[in-house]
Amino acid sequence: MLRALVLSATALCAVSGVAIAATSLGTPGPGTRVAGCPVLPAADAFNRDISTAPVDAHSDAYVRSIGLDARLHPDFASKTYGIPFKVVAKSQKRVPIHFTDYGDESDKGPYPIPASAPVEGGSDRHVIVLQRGTCMLYELFGAQRLSPPARGWNAASGAKFDLRSGKPRPKGWTSADAAGLPIFPGLARADEVVGAKSITHALRVTVPRTQKAYVSPARHLASSDTDPDLPPMGLRLRLKASFDLTPFHGQALVILKALKRYGMIVADNGSPWYITGAPDRRWNDDNLHTLGQVPGSAFEAVQSGPLVRG
């Protein structure tokens, strides 16, 4: 995960304070619920239907920089591949969190994260916990369990989110994600695809390079590159309405329908067009692999609001 410290921003998004046309924000969707909690309010950017939002004037350049020929890729699977999460009880004991890198932009502990919480494989080592009853979301980046008799976790950064209010991070603050966004609301989850057969929120996506700027709902940039053709953190992308879905079926089709309606939000630097999900045995990996038939040229950027530069 590439990160950068930023100066205070001067503009915010309407849902979070910046004046943006309602047409750019899209329309509130039905939202989703997990463990009895709303996953952010219906009007939150993650839950907005952007299928008719206007195309950004810089869309072609943004998409070209991400990769016209690069293919959509599910960064999750039926085993341990993806970003896992754990639901804990309201009574879950809180433990200390020791921040090693971004303590000045992290929400202080303790957090109700048990030692049994799953840790994402690879270098980012995200930990995500949703607490029943309080509807608070706790996320860590670069997490390491402390061995007994020590208690708690070490982490590069961490953030708390109230899923009922949707209150964003302070201006210029990172989170457990480079864009300063919550990770959990942007995960593809098997329970919604296999059960409801419908995803009603935007998905988290990574791109190879971003510019030194962000747009709401992001709060943080992670680049020193001033090239205006690079996408900013927080950019909203969607699958073009004209893209033919007839070759697809099953779980892949559910995901692609969501990408036409709710799109993707640029949340981190990484591989091109990698959408994030939680590992789950219910995923059909062979079916998910058909998403690789979708080229980058099938996407477009929608108007997301003014650029905030560091």
C-alpha positions in Angstrom: 0.0 0.0 0.0 1.5 3.4 -1.0 0.8 6.3 1.2 1.6 10.0 1.6 1.0 12.6 4.2 -1.2 15.5 3.1 -1.9 19.1 4.0 -5.4 20.0 5.2 -8.0 19.9 2.4 -10.0 22.9 1.4 -13.1 21.1 0.0 -15.4 18.2 1.0 -18.1 16.3 -0.6 -21.8 17.1 -0.1 -22.4 14.0 1.9 -19.3 15.0 3.8 -19.4 18.8 3.4 -18.4 19.7 -0.2 -20.9 21.2 -2.7 -21.4 18.8 -5.5 -24.3 18.6 -7.9 -26.8 15.9 -6.9 -26.7 14.4 -10.3 -23.0 13.7 -9.8 -23.6 12.0 -6.5 -26.3 9.7 -8.0 -29.4 8.6 -6.0 -29.6 6.8 -2.7 -29.9 3.0 -3.1 -31.6 0.5 -0.7 -28.4 0.1 1.3 -27.3 -3.1 2.9 -27.3 -4.6 6.4 -24.8 -6.8 8.2 -25.2 -8.2 11.8 -28.2 -6.0 12.3 -26.4 -2.8 11.3 -26.7 -0.6 8.2 -23.5 -0.5 6.2 -23.5 3.3 6.1 -26.7 5.4 5.4 -28.5 5.0 2.1 -27.4 8.4 1.0 -23.7 7.6 1.6 -21.5 7.6 -1.5 -20.9 3.9 -1.3 -24.7 3.2 -1.5 -25.6 5.6 -4.2 -26.8 4.5 -7.6 -24.6 6.2 -10.2 -26.0 4.5 -13.3 -27.2 7.8 -14.7 -24.6 10.1 -13.3 -22.8 12.2 -15.9 -19.4 11.1 -17.3 -16.4 12.9 -16.1 -14.8 15.1 -18.7 -11.4 13.5 -17.9 -12.8 9.9 -18.1 -10.9 8.8 -21.2 -7.6 9.9 -19.7 -8.2 8.3 -16.4 -9.3 4.9 -17.9 -6.3 4.9 -20.3 -3.9 5.5 -17.4 -5.4 2.6 -15.5 -5.2 0.3 -18.5 -7.5 -0.1 -21.5 -6.4 -3.7 -22.1 -5.9 -4.7 -18.5 -8.7 -6.9 -17.3 -11.1 -6.9 -14.4 -9.9 -9.1 -11.6 -11.6 -10.4 -8.5 -9.1 -10.0 -5.7 -10.9 -12.6 -3.6 -11.8 -16.3 -3.7 -13.3 -19.3 -1.9 -10.3 -19.9 0.4 -8.1 -17.3 2.2 -7.7 -15.0 -0.8 -9.2 -11.5 -0.1 -9.8 -9.3 2.9 -11.5 -11.2 5.7 -13.7 -9.6 8.4 -15.1 -10.8 11.8 -18.4 -9.8 13.5 -18.0 -9.6 17.3 -20.5 -9.1 20.2 -21.2 -5.9 21.9 -19.5 -7.4 25.0 -16.2 -8.1 23.1 -13.3 -7.1 25.3 -11.3 -4.1 24.1 -7.5 -4.4 23.8 -4.7 -1.8 23.3 -3.7 -0.9 19.7 -0.1 0.3 19.3 0.4 2.4 16.1 3.8 2.3 14.4 3.5 4.5 11.4 0.4 6.8 11.2 -0.5 7.2 14.8 -1.2 10.9 14.3 -3.9 10.0 11.7 -5.3 7.0 13.5 -8.2 6.7 15.9 -6.8 5.8 19.3 -7.5 2.4 21.0 -8.6 0.3 22.6 -10.5 -1.6 20.0 -12.7 -4.7 20.5 -10.5 -6.9 18.3 -10.0 -10.4 19.5 -6.8 -12.4 19.1 -8.8 -14.7 16.8 -9.6 -12.0 14.3 -8.4 -13.1 10.8 -5.6 -11.2 9.2 -5.4 -10.5 5.5 -2.5 -12.4 3.9 0.2 -10.5 2.0 1.9 -7.2 2.9 -1.2 -5.1 3.8 -2.3 -7.3 6.6 -5.7 -5.7 7.1 -7.9 -6.6 10.1 -11.6 -5.8 10.0 -14.1 -6.1 12.9 -17.7 -5.1 12.9 -19.3 -4.9 16.4 -23.0 -5.9 16.9 -25.1 -3.5 18.9 -22.9 -0.5 18.5 -22.6 -0.8 14.7 -19.0 0.4 14.9 -16.5 -0.7 12.4 -12.8 -1.1 13.4 -10.1 -1.5 10.8 -6.3 -1.9 11.0 -3.6 -1.8 8.4 -0.3 -3.6 8.8 -1.7 -5.5 11.8 0.4 -7.8 14.0 -0.9 -9.7 17.0 1.1 -9.2 20.1 2.2 -12.5 21.7 1.2 -13.3 25.3 1.6 -12.0 27.9 1.3 -8.8 25.9 -2.2 -7.8 24.9 -3.6 -6.3 21.8 -2.1 -5.5 18.4 0.5 -3.5 16.6 -0.7 -1.7 13.5 0.6 0.9 11.0 -2.7 2.7 11.1 -6.3 2.2 12.3 -9.7 3.8 12.0 -13.2 3.6 13.6 -16.4 4.2 11.6 -19.9 4.6 12.9 -21.9 2.7 10.3 -25.1 4.4 11.3 -23.9 7.9 10.8 -21.4 7.6 7.9 -19.2 10.3 9.4 -16.0 10.5 7.3 -12.4 10.8 8.4 -11.0 14.3 9.2 -9.7 16.1 6.1 -6.3 14.7 5.0 -6.4 11.6 7.3 -5.6 8.1 6.1 -7.5 5.1 7.5 -6.7 1.4 7.1 -6.9 2.2 3.4 -4.8 4.7 1.5 -7.8 6.8 0.4 -8.9 7.3 4.0 -12.1 5.3 3.3 -13.6 2.4 5.3 -12.7 -0.9 3.6 -15.7 -3.1 4.7 -18.4 -1.2 2.8 -16.6 -1.8 -0.5 -16.1 -5.5 -0.2 -17.9 -8.0 -2.4 -19.5 -10.5 0.0 -20.7 -14.0 -0.8 -23.7 -13.6 1.4 -25.1 -10.8 -0.8 -24.2 -12.5 -4.1 -25.3 -16.0 -3.2 -28.2 -15.1 -1.0 -29.9 -11.8 -2.2 -28.2 -12.2 -5.6 -27.7 -8.4 -5.6 -24.9 -6.1 -4.5 -26.3 -2.6 -3.6 -23.1 -0.7 -3.0 -19.9 0.3 -4.8 -16.9 -2.0 -4.7 -13.4 -1.1 -3.7 -10.9 -1.1 -6.6 -7.1 -0.6 -6.9 -5.3 1.2 -9.8 -1.5 1.2 -10.6 -0.9 4.9 -10.1 -2.9 7.8 -8.7 -2.3 11.6 -8.8 -1.5 13.8 -5.9 -5.2 14.6 -5.3 -8.4 13.0 -4.0 -12.1 13.5 -4.4 -14.9 12.8 -2.0 -15.7 10.3 -0.4 -11.9 9.9 -0.1 -10.0 11.9 2.5 -6.4 11.1 1.7 -4.0 11.0 -1.3 -1.1 8.6 -1.7 1.0 9.9 -4.5 3.4 12.7 -5.3 2.6 12.6 -9.1 0.9 15.7 -10.4 0.0 14.2 -13.8 -3.7 15.2 -14.3 -4.4 12.1 -16.4 -3.9 9.8 -13.4 -7.0 9.0 -11.4 -7.4 10.7 -7.9 -8.2 8.6 -4.8 -11.9 8.4 -4.4 -12.7 8.5 -8.2 -15.9 6.7 -9.0 -15.8 4.4 -12.0 -18.7 2.3 -13.5 -19.1 -0.4 -16.2 -20.6 1.2 -19.3 -24.3 0.6 -19.8 -23.5 -0.6 -23.4 -21.3 -3.4 -22.2 -22.9 -6.7 -23.2 -23.6 -9.0 -20.2 -25.1 -11.9 -22.1 -21.9 -14.1 -22.0 -22.0 -13.9 -18.2 -24.0 -15.8 -15.6 -24.0 -16.7 -11.9 -21.9 -14.7 -9.4 -20.0 -12.9 -12.1 -23.2 -11.5 -13.6 -24.4 -10.2 -10.2 -21.1 -8.4 -9.7 -21.2 -6.9 -13.2 -24.7 -5.6 -12.8 -23.6 -3.9 -9.6 -20.6 -2.3 -11.4 -23.1 -0.8 -13.9 -25.3 0.6 -11.2 -23.1 1.3 -8.2 -19.6 1.2 -9.8 -16.2 1.2 -8.0 -14.3 3.6 -5.8 -10.6 4.0 -6.2 -9.2 3.2 -2.7 -5.6 2.2 -3.1 -2.6 1.9 -5.4 -2.2 -1.6 -6.7 -2.9 -3.8 -9.7 -5.2 -2.4 -12.3 -9.0 -3.1 -12.0 -8.6 -5.3 -9.0 -11.9 -5.3 -7.1 -11.8 -6.5 -3.5 -14.0 -9.0 -1.6 -14.0 -11.2 1.5 -12.9 -14.8 1.2 -15.8 -17.2 1.5 -16.2 -20.9 0.7 -19.4 -20.0 -1.2 -17.5 -18.3 -4.0 -17.4 -20.1 -7.3 -13.8 -19.4 -8.3 -14.3 -20.7 -11.9 -17.3 -18.4 -12.4 -15.5 -15.4 -10.8 -12.6 -15.9 -13.2 -14.9 -15.1 -16.1 -14.7 -11.5 -14.9 -11.3 -11.5 -16.6 -13.2 -11.1 -19.9 -14.0 -7.5 -19.1 -11.3 -5.0 -20.4 -10.5 -1.7 -18.8 -12.0 0.0 -21.9 -15.4 -1.1 -20.8 -15.3 1.3 -17.9 -15.8 5.1 -17.6 -15.4 7.6 -14.8 -18.3 9.6 -13.5 -18.3 13.1 -12.1 -17.2 12.8 -8.5 -16.7 16.4 -7.4 -13.7 18.8 -7.1 -10.2 17.6 -6.7 -8.6 18.2 -3.3 -4.8 18.6 -3.6 -2.2 18.1 -1.0 
